[in-house]
């Protein structure tokens, strides 16, 4: 899973995975320009994985929070709190437009043995409660923009929510009582496909480096030779070879950039069953 909203997470099919989330707005988040297909939970390895979500709530540059809630987090303070969740295949009774169609939305369980969560404020250690929400995994048919402004194409776009009935406050950073918190992140739930793409990516990098080395060697050799007829013929052959290499280089470079958009980002959280 990658950051988006901005979020981090860890997960594990039987154990636990950790996801860190920088919450830019605790009220809503959207993804623009998404063409999508719905995904059945039974086809995703995400089901039955548990993730420790680390919320980092505070003001992020470019968000609308200061306009809608003047003074919110203007001190630069942050509110950090953890919650552990499990993705189930139980249909959700709640429809949430910001997450996905109701018939593709499933229950997200807040693990009861981890509640209440705790955080440290200027008043000392405090408690905050989170309750169950829902999740939906959609399959993008095109690229989407992530939190860093880069275009990526994950295998799935995971949206989910949890509710915070108690609220939480640290200085001027506040999650208000009865707030619904929305999350959006990329999800790669086909480990075999990811491994094949990663192997191809490494091979593409090797081929690009080979062309670079061959071009450098050809230029160095040409510079060391005298300009007689035989040398001129050799330079023509070298030039023709370099033109061919240039075409291969452009093709490989395009493939490299495509794979970089489709592969999980460096540092993505990985579950024990391979889901990222």
N, C-alpha and C positions, 0 to 999 in steps of 0.2 A: 504494500500500500504506500502510496506516495502522499506528499503534502498537498493540500488544497484548502483553503479556508483559514488558516493554514493548519494542517493537522498531521500528527504523527501517531503511529500506533504499533504495538507489538501483538503478535497472535500466535496461537498454537492449537493444533487439532485436539490434543489432550492436555497439553501444558498451556503456558500463557505466553502471549505475544504482546509487545509494548508499542503503543502508538502515541506520539506526542502531537498535540493539537494546539496551535496558536489560534485562539478564537478572536477573530476580528469583529464579529458581531454575534451576539448570542441570540439574536432574534431570527435571522434568516440568512441564507446564502443561496446563490443561483449559479448555474453554469449556462453560458450563452452558446448559441449556435450548435446545439447537439441534435444530430439525427440519431435515432436509437431504435433498438429492438429489445423486447423484454426477454428476461432470462429466467428459466425455471430453477428454483433453488436446488432441486434434486440433481441438477447437472453441474453444480458448483461445489468445489471443495471448501468453499468458505463456510458452508453449513457445519455447525457443531464446533467451530473454532472459537476460542476465547481470546479477547484482546484487552489489554490494560491501556485505557485511553488517558493520556496525560494532558489535561486542559491547561493552557497558558493564556489566561484571559487578560486582555489589555488593549490599548489603542494601537492600531496599525496605520501607517501612512496611507492616505487615499480612501479611507472608509467614511461612511456617512454618519457614524455614531456621534461625532461632536455637533453636527447640525441638528440631529433629531433629539439628542440628549445633551444639551450644553453642560459642560463641566465634567462629563463622564470620562474618567481616566486621564484627565488633562495633566495630572501630576507626573505621569509616566509610570505609575505603580502597576504591578502585575498581580494577578490572582492565580495561583497554581493549585490544581486539585486533580486527583486521580479517580477513575471509575473503571471497573472491569465489566465487560459486556460479553454476551455470547450470541452468535447468529444462529437462529433456529429455522426450521422449515415449517413452523406452525403459521398458518395464514393469519394476518392481522385483521382485527375487527375495525380498525381505524383507517380511514382514508386521509392521506396527507398529500396535498397537491405538490408540495415542494420536494417530495421524495419519489413519488411515482404512482402508477395506477394501483388501485386497491387490490385487484386480482393478482398483482405481482409483488405485493408488499407482505412481509412476514415479520413475525415478532422478534424483537431484539430484547434479550433478557439482561437486566442488570443483576449481576451475581450477588445474591443476598448476603453471602458470607463476607463480602467486602464493604457492606454498608453499615453505618453511615461512613462516608468519606470524611477526611479531615484536611484542614489547611491551617496555616499560621497567618494571623492578622496582627494588627497593632494591639489587639486585646488578648493575644495568646492563641492557643490552639482552639479551633472551632470545628463544629461538625456541619456537614451539608449532606442532604439526601438526594439521590437520583432514583427514578423509577423507570420501568420498562418503556420501550418505544417500538420502533419499527424500522425495517430496512428494505431496500429494493436495489437490485443489481441490473443495470441496463447495459446493452452492448452498443457502443458508439460505432456508427458506420463512417465517421469522419474524424478529423482531429478536433480536440478541444483545448482550451487555453487553461494552463495550470496557474497556481498562485504566483509563480515567478514571471508570468506573462509569456511563457514558452508554449508552443503548440505540441501536444503529445497525443498519442493514440493508444490508450490502455486497452487491455482485453475487455475490461468492464468498468463502468462508472458506478461506484458504490455510493448510495445516499442513505443516510439513516438519521434517526433522531432519538433523543432521550429527554425526559422531563425532569425539572428540578423544582419540586414543590416548596422547599424551604427557602430557596434563594441563598446567596452568599455574598459577603461584602468584605473588601479589604481596602481601607482608605476610600478613594473615590472610584474604585472599580467595583461594579456590582452586577451580580446575576440576580435579577429581581425574582421574588417568589412566584411560583407557577409559570416559570419560563420554559418554553420548549426550545431546545438547542438542536440545531441542524448541522449535519456534517456532509461533506462531499469529498471523495478521494478516488483516485485511480486504483484499480484492483486487477492483479494478474493471477488468475485461478487455474491456469493450465500449465503446470510446471514443465511438462515435456516440451510444449511449444516454446516456452521461455528458454529452456536449455538449448534447443536447436537454433533459435535465433541468436543466442549468446555465442554459440560455437561459430555460426556464420559471421558474426560481427568480428570475432577475433581473427578469422581467416581473411576477411576484407581488410583489416588493419595490416596484416602481414603482407598482403598483395600491394597495398598502397606504399608500404615502406620499401618493398622490393623495387617498385617503379622509381621511387625517389632515389634510391641508391644507384640504380642503373643509369638514370639520367645524370646524376652527379659524376659518375665514373666516365661516362661518354664525353661530357664537357671538359673534364680534366684531361682526358687523353687527347682530345682535339687540340687543346691549348698547347700541349707539349710537342706536337708534331710540326714538321716543316710543310710549307704549302707547295709540294710538288704534285704532279698529276695523280699519282697513286693515292696520295693523301687526300686530294680533293674528291676522288671517287669514294674513298672510305667515309669522308665527311658527309657526302650525299646519302650514302647508305645509313649512316648514323642518324642523319636528320629524318629520313623516312621512318626509321625505327622509333625515334622520339615522337613523331607525329602519331604513330599508332599507340605508343604508350600514353600520350596525352588523352586520346579518346578513352582508353581503358581507365585512366586515372579519373576522368570526369564521371564515367559510369560507376566506378567503385565509390567515389566520393558521394554521389547521389544515394547509393545504396547504404553507405555508412550513416548518412543523415536520416534516412528512413528508419533504419534499425534503431537509431538513438531515440527517435520519437516513439517507437513501439515497445522498446524494452523498459523494464522497471528502472527508475532512477537509482543512482548509486546511493547506498544507505537506506534503501527501502526495507521495511520490516518484513521478516520472513517467518512463516509458521513452520512447524515441524513437518507438515505434509506438503510444504513447498509453496503455499499460497503467499503472494506478496501484495 
